């Protein structure tokens, strides 16, 4: 095909800008990169460091890259607010094998990356990013994790950011946009929160992480699920269930939380605490005594747990030292556990209280003494009435046989519980 001179001029004119740009693009040599590195011009260096062909990337080129990579990330640490463009460049640079294995670079890179992702998901302390931004943040998170050494400390920081983002989303009066965001990519990442957090909770310093309030909240959510699973299994092994989440050190810390919730008003935590602790083979006799007796003083029902607890009450009746140790622990509770007296089953109440009088007399003695002190206005009770159902106790035991409890022990209560309510505390 013949092209006229006029058409040829048009074609040349059309392609001239592209040809000019191609001619203007300067390819740097190693000497050029050395000079740029000496000038500490990271912008120019990272625009041209790939000009060196892979087959010519010598050890010298790698050293320059590591040097400039360290300088770059160090400068970004001091930058108040990282732009998306700066973070994108950092991600691209960090993917280079030389920097991925450089410990000095990685320490700063993971610190900068964690801080950027935190501000990405949470632009302000009580504000979560929009649905579009959340999707973008998860993309950045993916690339950041791929470029990092994926150590448990970084995973912990990521988990912390995702956890707080979820908490804000669920606590605030979310708009439709926020709800959609939660159900989309963000909720998918949160369902894998254990992926980010578990390595830290199973590390040699797990005891430090497991004392964090947000981690304990996470563990409670997991514990509720484990408790449900334990109900479905015939021979469940708690250590295997919890062992998937955290270390033994972490479990020992969480175990104390479970023990503290046995007398809790939170029925779900209370139920979960009993379920997990009773499957815990590491508990000593003192802890088991405490769990069983607290259960009887709570709202016991016919079950295997009731049978275990009843047997414990029988056992301690023959061991005064064991009862005294248990009493020292129960006496510290405020208010004293007496929910068993709040039920409508007076027969069960009378039987249980009578058994306590016979087998664990230290408990009713302390209960009566504390109740009387409160009624007489003696002592300090910052939580209010320490024996909430004392009147019911008095009414029940007044009907008990004299060999169970002499009426003389109940006599001091008469002036308080036979008067109109307004006449006594």
C-alpha positions as CSV (number, residue, x, y, z in Angstrom):
1,X,0.0,0.0,0.0
2,X,1.4,3.4,-1.0
3,X,1.3,6.2,1.6
4,X,1.1,9.7,0.4
5,X,3.5,12.3,1.7
6,X,0.6,14.1,3.4
7,X,-0.5,11.0,5.2
8,X,3.1,10.2,6.1
9,X,3.5,13.6,7.8
10,X,0.3,12.9,9.7
11,X,1.6,9.5,11.0
12,X,4.9,11.0,12.1
13,X,3.1,13.8,13.9
14,X,0.8,11.2,15.6
15,X,3.6,9.0,16.9
16,X,6.0,11.8,17.6
17,X,5.1,12.3,21.4
18,X,5.5,8.6,22.1
19,X,8.8,8.5,20.2
20,X,10.0,11.6,22.1
21,X,9.0,10.1,25.5
22,X,10.9,6.9,24.6
23,X,14.0,8.9,23.7
24,X,13.7,11.0,26.9
25,X,13.5,7.9,29.3
26,X,16.9,7.7,30.8
27,X,18.2,4.3,31.8
28,X,20.5,4.5,34.9
29,X,23.7,2.5,35.3
30,X,25.2,1.2,38.5
31,X,27.4,4.3,38.6
32,X,24.3,6.5,38.4
33,X,22.7,4.6,41.2
34,X,25.8,4.9,43.4
35,X,25.8,8.7,43.0
36,X,22.1,8.8,43.8
37,X,22.6,6.7,46.9
38,X,25.4,8.9,48.0
39,X,23.1,11.8,47.7
40,X,20.5,9.8,49.7
41,X,17.9,10.6,47.0
42,X,15.5,7.7,47.7
43,X,12.8,9.0,45.2
44,X,15.2,9.0,42.3
45,X,16.9,5.8,43.4
46,X,13.6,3.8,43.5
47,X,12.5,5.2,40.2
48,X,15.6,3.6,38.6
49,X,16.9,0.8,40.7
50,X,15.2,-1.7,38.4
51,X,17.0,-0.2,35.4
52,X,19.7,-2.7,36.1
53,X,18.7,-6.0,34.4
54,X,18.3,-9.0,36.6
55,X,21.3,-10.8,35.1
56,X,23.4,-7.7,36.1
57,X,22.1,-7.2,39.7
58,X,25.3,-7.9,41.5
59,X,26.0,-8.0,45.3
60,X,26.9,-4.3,45.0
61,X,23.4,-3.6,43.6
62,X,21.9,-5.5,46.4
63,X,23.8,-3.6,49.1
64,X,22.7,-0.3,47.6
65,X,19.1,-1.5,47.6
66,X,19.3,-2.6,51.3
67,X,21.0,0.7,52.3
68,X,18.4,2.8,50.5
69,X,15.5,0.6,51.7
70,X,16.6,1.1,55.3
71,X,16.9,4.8,54.8
72,X,13.5,5.0,53.2
73,X,11.6,3.1,55.8
74,X,13.5,5.0,58.6
75,X,12.3,8.3,57.1
76,X,8.8,7.0,56.8
77,X,8.8,6.1,60.5
78,X,9.2,9.8,61.2
79,X,6.5,10.9,58.8
80,X,3.4,11.9,60.8
81,X,0.9,10.6,58.2
82,X,1.8,8.2,55.4
83,X,0.1,8.7,52.0
84,X,-1.4,5.7,50.1
85,X,1.2,6.4,47.3
86,X,4.1,6.3,49.8
87,X,2.8,3.0,51.3
88,X,2.3,1.5,47.9
89,X,5.9,2.3,46.9
90,X,7.1,0.8,50.2
91,X,5.2,-2.4,49.5
92,X,6.7,-2.7,46.1
93,X,10.2,-2.2,47.5
94,X,9.7,-4.6,50.4
95,X,8.8,-7.4,48.1
96,X,12.4,-7.6,46.9
97,X,14.0,-10.8,48.3
98,X,17.0,-8.9,49.6
99,X,14.8,-6.7,51.8
100,X,12.5,-9.4,52.9
101,X,15.4,-11.2,54.6
102,X,17.0,-8.1,56.0
103,X,16.2,-7.9,59.7
104,X,16.9,-4.2,60.1
105,X,14.6,-3.2,57.3
106,X,11.9,-5.7,58.4
107,X,11.7,-4.3,61.9
108,X,11.0,-0.8,60.7
109,X,8.9,-2.0,57.8
110,X,6.5,-3.9,60.0
111,X,6.2,-1.1,62.4
112,X,5.4,1.4,59.7
113,X,3.1,-1.0,58.0
114,X,1.1,-1.8,61.2
115,X,0.7,1.9,61.9
116,X,-0.5,2.6,58.4
117,X,-3.0,-0.2,58.4
118,X,-4.3,1.0,61.8
119,X,-4.9,4.5,60.5
120,X,-6.4,2.9,57.3
121,X,-9.1,0.8,59.1
122,X,-9.5,3.4,61.9
123,X,-9.1,7.0,60.5
124,X,-10.0,8.3,64.0
125,X,-10.3,6.6,67.5
126,X,-14.0,6.0,67.1
127,X,-14.4,6.1,63.4
128,X,-14.2,3.1,61.0
129,X,-13.4,3.5,57.3
130,X,-16.2,3.4,54.7
131,X,-17.0,0.1,52.9
132,X,-14.9,1.1,49.9
133,X,-12.0,2.1,52.1
134,X,-12.3,-1.1,54.1
135,X,-12.0,-3.2,50.9
136,X,-8.9,-1.1,50.0
137,X,-7.4,-1.6,53.5
138,X,-7.8,-5.4,53.3
139,X,-6.0,-5.3,49.9
140,X,-3.1,-3.4,51.5
141,X,-3.1,-5.8,54.4
142,X,-2.8,-8.8,52.1
143,X,0.2,-7.3,50.3
144,X,1.8,-6.0,53.5
145,X,1.6,-9.5,55.1
146,X,3.1,-11.1,51.9
147,X,6.0,-8.7,52.0
148,X,6.7,-9.1,55.7
149,X,8.4,-11.9,57.7
150,X,4.9,-12.7,59.1
151,X,6.2,-12.8,62.7
152,X,3.7,-13.1,65.6
153,X,4.3,-9.6,66.9
154,X,3.1,-8.1,63.6
155,X,0.2,-10.5,63.5
156,X,-0.8,-9.4,67.0
157,X,-0.9,-5.7,65.9
158,X,-3.0,-6.6,62.8
159,X,-5.4,-8.6,65.0
160,X,-5.7,-5.7,67.5
161,X,-6.6,-3.3,64.7
162,X,-9.2,-5.6,63.2
163,X,-10.7,-6.4,66.6
164,X,-11.1,-2.7,67.5
165,X,-12.6,-1.9,64.1
166,X,-15.2,-4.7,64.6
167,X,-16.0,-3.4,68.1
168,X,-16.6,0.1,66.9
169,X,-18.8,-1.2,64.0
170,X,-20.9,-3.3,66.3
171,X,-21.2,-0.8,69.2
172,X,-22.0,2.4,67.2
173,X,-25.4,3.1,65.6
174,X,-24.2,1.9,62.2
175,X,-25.5,3.2,59.0
176,X,-26.5,0.8,56.2
177,X,-23.1,1.5,54.6
178,X,-21.3,0.4,57.8
179,X,-23.4,-2.7,58.2
180,X,-22.7,-3.7,54.6
181,X,-19.0,-3.1,55.2
182,X,-19.1,-5.4,58.3
183,X,-20.8,-8.2,56.4
184,X,-18.4,-7.9,53.4
185,X,-14.6,-8.2,53.4
186,X,-14.1,-6.9,56.9
187,X,-16.3,-9.6,58.6
188,X,-14.5,-12.3,56.5
189,X,-11.1,-11.1,57.9
190,X,-12.5,-11.0,61.4
191,X,-13.7,-14.6,61.2
192,X,-10.0,-15.4,60.7
193,X,-8.9,-13.3,63.6
194,X,-7.3,-16.4,65.2
195,X,-5.1,-16.6,62.2
196,X,-3.4,-13.3,63.1
197,X,-3.6,-13.7,66.9
198,X,-2.9,-17.4,67.7
199,X,0.8,-17.3,67.0
200,X,1.3,-14.6,69.6
201,X,-0.9,-16.4,72.1
202,X,1.2,-19.5,71.7
203,X,4.5,-17.8,71.7
204,X,7.1,-17.7,74.5
205,X,5.7,-14.3,75.7
206,X,2.0,-15.3,75.5
207,X,1.6,-14.4,79.2
208,X,2.1,-10.8,78.2
209,X,-0.4,-10.7,75.4
210,X,-3.0,-12.7,77.4
211,X,-3.2,-10.0,80.1
212,X,-4.5,-7.5,77.5
213,X,-8.2,-6.6,78.0
214,X,-9.1,-7.0,74.3
215,X,-7.4,-10.3,74.1
216,X,-9.3,-11.6,77.1
217,X,-12.5,-10.4,75.5
218,X,-11.5,-12.4,72.4
219,X,-10.8,-15.5,74.5
220,X,-14.2,-15.2,76.2
221,X,-15.9,-15.4,72.8
222,X,-13.8,-18.4,71.9
223,X,-14.5,-19.9,75.4
224,X,-18.3,-19.7,74.9
225,X,-17.9,-21.6,71.6
226,X,-15.7,-24.2,73.3
227,X,-18.2,-24.7,76.1
228,X,-20.9,-25.4,73.5
229,X,-18.7,-27.9,71.8
230,X,-17.9,-29.6,75.1
231,X,-21.6,-30.2,75.6
232,X,-21.8,-32.1,72.4
233,X,-18.8,-34.4,73.0
234,X,-18.9,-37.6,75.1
235,X,-15.3,-37.5,76.2
236,X,-14.1,-33.9,75.5
237,X,-10.5,-32.9,76.2
238,X,-10.3,-29.2,77.1
239,X,-6.6,-28.9,76.7
240,X,-6.9,-29.9,73.1
241,X,-9.7,-27.4,72.5
242,X,-8.0,-24.4,74.2
243,X,-4.6,-25.5,73.1
244,X,-5.5,-24.6,69.5
245,X,-5.9,-21.0,70.6
246,X,-3.2,-20.3,73.2
247,X,-0.4,-21.6,75.3
248,X,-0.6,-23.3,78.8
249,X,0.6,-20.0,80.3
250,X,-2.2,-18.2,78.7
251,X,-4.7,-20.7,79.9
252,X,-3.5,-20.3,83.5
253,X,-4.2,-16.6,83.2
254,X,-7.6,-17.2,81.7
255,X,-8.4,-19.8,84.3
256,X,-8.3,-17.1,87.0
257,X,-10.8,-15.1,85.0
258,X,-13.1,-18.2,84.9
259,X,-12.8,-18.7,88.6
260,X,-13.7,-15.0,89.2
261,X,-16.9,-15.4,87.1
262,X,-18.3,-18.4,89.0
263,X,-20.2,-16.0,91.2
264,X,-21.0,-13.6,88.3
265,X,-24.3,-12.0,87.4
266,X,-23.4,-12.6,83.8
267,X,-25.2,-16.0,83.3
268,X,-23.4,-16.8,80.1
269,X,-19.9,-16.2,81.6
270,X,-21.0,-18.2,84.6
271,X,-22.2,-21.1,82.6
272,X,-19.1,-21.1,80.4
273,X,-16.8,-20.9,83.5
274,X,-18.3,-24.0,85.1
275,X,-18.3,-25.9,81.8
276,X,-14.6,-25.2,81.1
277,X,-13.3,-25.5,84.7
278,X,-14.9,-28.8,85.4
279,X,-13.2,-30.3,82.3
280,X,-9.8,-28.9,83.4
281,X,-7.6,-31.7,84.6
282,X,-5.0,-29.2,86.0
283,X,-7.2,-27.9,88.8
284,X,-6.1,-28.7,92.3
285,X,-8.4,-29.9,95.1
286,X,-8.8,-26.4,96.5
287,X,-10.1,-25.0,93.2
288,X,-12.4,-27.9,92.8
289,X,-13.8,-27.4,96.4
290,X,-14.3,-23.8,95.6
291,X,-16.1,-24.5,92.3
292,X,-18.4,-27.2,93.8
293,X,-19.4,-25.3,96.9
294,X,-20.1,-22.1,94.9
295,X,-22.3,-24.1,92.7
296,X,-24.4,-25.4,95.6
297,X,-24.7,-21.9,97.0
298,X,-25.8,-20.6,93.6
299,X,-28.7,-22.0,91.6
300,X,-28.0,-25.8,91.5
301,X,-30.0,-28.2,89.5
302,X,-30.1,-31.9,89.1
303,X,-27.0,-32.8,87.0
304,X,-23.6,-34.5,87.1
305,X,-22.2,-31.3,88.5
306,X,-24.7,-31.3,91.3
307,X,-23.6,-34.9,92.2
308,X,-19.9,-33.9,92.2
309,X,-20.6,-30.9,94.3
310,X,-22.7,-32.9,96.8
311,X,-19.9,-35.5,97.2
312,X,-17.4,-32.6,97.8
313,X,-19.6,-31.3,100.6
314,X,-19.6,-34.7,102.2
315,X,-15.8,-35.1,101.8
316,X,-14.9,-31.7,103.4
317,X,-17.1,-32.6,106.4
318,X,-14.2,-34.9,107.5
319,X,-11.4,-32.4,106.8
320,X,-11.4,-29.3,109.0
321,X,-8.2,-27.9,107.4
322,X,-9.8,-28.2,103.9
323,X,-12.9,-26.4,105.1
324,X,-10.9,-23.6,106.7
325,X,-8.9,-23.0,103.5
326,X,-12.2,-23.0,101.5
327,X,-13.8,-20.6,104.0
328,X,-11.0,-18.2,103.8
329,X,-11.6,-18.0,100.0
330,X,-15.4,-17.7,100.2
331,X,-15.3,-15.1,102.9
332,X,-13.6,-12.6,100.5
333,X,-16.6,-12.6,98.2
334,X,-18.9,-9.6,98.4
335,X,-21.8,-10.1,98.4
336,X,-21.6,-13.6,99.9
337,X,-23.0,-16.2,97.5
338,X,-26.6,-17.1,98.5
339,X,-28.5,-17.3,95.3
340,X,-29.8,-20.7,96.3
341,X,-32.1,-18.9,98.7
342,X,-33.8,-17.0,95.9
343,X,-35.5,-20.0,94.3
344,X,-39.1,-21.0,94.9
345,X,-38.1,-24.6,96.0
346,X,-38.2,-24.2,99.7
347,X,-37.7,-27.9,100.3
348,X,-34.4,-28.0,98.3
349,X,-33.3,-24.8,100.1
350,X,-34.0,-26.3,103.5
351,X,-32.2,-29.5,102.7
352,X,-29.2,-27.7,101.4
353,X,-28.9,-25.3,104.3
354,X,-29.3,-28.1,106.8
355,X,-26.5,-30.0,105.0
356,X,-24.3,-27.0,105.2
357,X,-25.0,-26.7,109.0
358,X,-24.0,-30.3,109.5
359,X,-21.1,-30.7,107.0
360,X,-19.7,-27.2,106.5
361,X,-20.7,-25.3,109.7
362,X,-18.0,-22.6,109.1
363,X,-20.1,-21.2,106.2
364,X,-23.5,-20.6,107.9
365,X,-21.6,-19.3,111.0
366,X,-19.8,-16.7,108.8
367,X,-23.0,-15.9,106.9
368,X,-25.0,-15.2,110.1
369,X,-22.2,-13.2,111.6
370,X,-21.9,-11.0,108.5
371,X,-25.6,-10.5,108.2
372,X,-26.0,-9.5,111.8
373,X,-23.1,-7.0,111.5
374,X,-24.8,-5.4,108.5
375,X,-28.2,-5.2,110.3
376,X,-26.6,-3.7,113.4
377,X,-24.8,-1.1,111.2
378,X,-21.3,-2.4,112.1
379,X,-18.5,-2.9,109.7
380,X,-17.8,-1.5,106.3
381,X,-19.9,-2.8,103.3
382,X,-19.1,-0.7,100.2
383,X,-21.1,-3.0,98.0
384,X,-24.2,-2.7,100.1
385,X,-26.0,-5.7,101.7
386,X,-23.4,-8.5,101.8
387,X,-26.0,-11.2,102.6
388,X,-28.9,-10.4,100.2
389,X,-31.1,-13.3,101.2
390,X,-30.4,-13.4,104.9
391,X,-34.1,-12.9,105.8
392,X,-35.0,-16.0,103.7
393,X,-32.3,-17.9,105.5
394,X,-33.7,-16.9,108.9
395,X,-37.2,-18.0,107.9
396,X,-36.0,-21.4,106.6
397,X,-33.8,-22.3,109.4
398,X,-36.4,-21.2,112.0
399,X,-38.4,-24.2,110.8
400,X,-35.4,-26.6,110.9
401,X,-35.1,-29.2,113.7
402,X,-33.3,-27.9,116.8
403,X,-30.6,-30.5,116.4
404,X,-29.7,-28.9,113.1
405,X,-29.6,-25.3,114.4
406,X,-30.4,-24.1,117.9
407,X,-33.0,-21.3,118.1
408,X,-30.6,-19.4,120.2
409,X,-28.4,-18.8,117.1
410,X,-31.4,-17.2,115.3
411,X,-32.7,-15.2,118.3
412,X,-30.6,-12.0,117.4
413,X,-32.3,-11.8,114.0
414,X,-35.9,-11.6,115.4
415,X,-35.9,-7.9,116.1
416,X,-34.9,-7.2,112.5
417,X,-37.0,-9.7,110.6
418,X,-40.2,-9.5,112.6
419,X,-40.4,-5.7,112.3
420,X,-41.8,-3.8,109.3
421,X,-39.2,-3.5,106.6
422,X,-38.8,0.3,107.1
423,X,-37.6,-0.2,110.7
424,X,-34.4,-2.1,109.8
425,X,-31.5,-1.7,107.2
